Structures are given as structure tokens and as C-alpha cells.
Amino acid sequence: MAISVKDVEHVAKLAHLEFEEKEKIGFTEKLGAVIGYIDKLNEVDVEGVEPTNHALEIKNVFREDVSEPSMDRDKILQNAPAKRSGCFEVPRMVD
């Protein structure tokens, strides 16, 4: 698939970018090379190859979820610069 200057202009417009004519020609050549490489990848025979997300098998390791008592609220709040109703009080950020 050949990339034209018009294609580059369209992509630039979508990305809110402006280029000079010389730059548009350069990007046309570079994008054309990328598309050419992708076309080459489309020639690879992948019949019978299972899709993978990673080159190596990845397995999640989870720990047991154990409920434990938390710290004493008064001890947690003892160094708080401001507190109200047993909670940290912080400045309002959103109106």
C-alpha cells in the first residue's frame, strides 16, 4: 500500500500537527517504509501457530488474603496536621 502526501496530511490533521512540504515528503517516505515492512510480515505463514501475549509463559502468583486487625485509629491520627470525625482532614481540591 502506497502512502501519499494526502495521507500524511490527513494523519497530521487528526493529530493536530502542522508540517512544511519538505517534512510531508519525508514522512511519506518513512511511513511508506513502515507499511512496506508490515506487508512483508503479512507474507509470513502462521498456520497452526497459537497466538501468544508473551514470549514466555506468565503465571500470576497471589498470596492468601488474610484479614488482620488494623492499627489503632488514634495512633494513626496522632501526627495528622488536621483531623475531623476520626479521619484526616485535607483541603478541598474540587468545587
Phi, psi and omega in degrees: 000125181273139178261132179254167177299326179297322176296317179297318179298320180295314178296319179297320179295317179298325181269004181057046179244151175236135180229153172281163182304319181298319179292322179299320179294319178298316179293327177299315179294315182294316179293326176298321179294321179295314180297322177299321178294319179296320177299323178295320178295328179294343180280345183290134179279114180246020179298126178082003179265123180284137177296145178228155175266332183222156179290328180247153177291130181245136181229130177285138177245115181252148174266161176295139177272107184246125178281128179228153178293143180274176180291161178294130183302317181297322179293320179296319185273358186298330180257008180291132179295329178213139179216151178210133178053039177076018180228161173293137175253126181236158178297145178293131183255334185234137176273000000 
